[in-house]
């Protein structure tokens, strides 16, 4: 029985972690799942943009990646604006339209992030 206890503890820990995506960063004090998704998606795109800008400054960003990076920046800015509006309205309960706009903007941003990965970008 003594040997089974540590094994059971490990199984409970692993079972608790199984449902979480290890690449997801959980925003402290997120009020809604949409706020958390926006935070994660914007964080990923921001890091990709920073990496691409550093590559561009170093002269190592391939020419074919420039339009994809520019698209990523555009969609990041749109999603950031939609997130700002949503966050401003979330406590008032008047956030339904803002939530719909944010979901659409995050979907477009996800497409651009996928394009970056497909093209071998940052």
N, C-alpha and C positions, 0 to 999 in steps of 0.2 A: 504494500500500500504506500510506503514511503516513496518508492520510485514513480508511482503513478501520479502523485500530486504535482511535481514539477511539469510533467507531461501535460496534465490537464490544464494547468495555468497557461502554458505555451499555446495550447489549442484555443483557449478562450481569448487570448491576446490576438492570435492570428484571425480568429473568427470576427473579432471586433474591427480589425483593419481591412478585412476582405472587401467591404462595400465602398471603401474610399479609394479614389483615384490618387495614386502617389504623386502625380504631377500637378494636382490642384492645390492652390494655396488658399487656405481658409481665412477670409478677412475677419479680423476681430470686429465685433459689434455690427456685423452685417444684419440689416433689418429684414431682408427678404432674400430668397434664393436668387432672384434676378439681380439684385445688387451684388451678390457674391459672384455670379457668372460674369457680370460686366467687369468687375474688378479683375478677375482672372484673365479674361480675354484681352482687356486693355493692357494688363501687365505684360502678357506674352507679346502683344504687338509692339508695345513700347520698347521692350528689350530687343526685338528683331530690328526695329528701326534704328536703335542705338548701335547695334552691331553693324548694320548696313552702312550707316553714316561713318563709322570708324573705318570700314573697309574702303569706302569711297575716298575718305581723306588719305588713306594709305595708298590709294591707287590700285587696289586689288579687287574692286567690285567690277565684275564683268559687265560689259555694255548691255548685254541682253537682260540683265537684272534691273537696270535703271527704271524702266516703265513699271515693273512689278513693285519695286520699292516705292515709287511715286504713288501708285495705286494704294499700297498699304498705308502710306502716310495720309492720303485723302480719306480713306475709309476709317482709319484710326481717329482722325479729327472729327468726323461725322459722329462716330460712336461715342466719343468723349463728350461731345456737345449734347447728345441724346441722354447720356448717363447723368450729366450735370442737371438737365431739366428734370429727369426722373427723380433724382435725389432731392432736388428742391421741393418737389411736390409730394414726396412719399408720405410725409407726416400729415399732410392735409387731407389725405384720402381722395384727392382729386388727380390721381396719378394714372388712371386707366389708359388714356390716350398716349401719355408719355411712355408707359410700359410697352405698349404696342410698337411705338416708334423705336424704342430701345431694342426690343427683340429683333426687329427688322435690321437695324444698324449693326447689331452684333452678328446676325447671320451673314450680312455682306462682309463684315470684317473677318469672320471665320473663313469665308471663301478666299479672301486675299491671303490670309495666313497659310491656307492649304496650297495656294499657288506658289507662295515663297518656298515651301517645303518641296513641292513637286519640281521646281526649277533648281533645287539644290542651294537655295539661299540660306541666309543666317537663321 
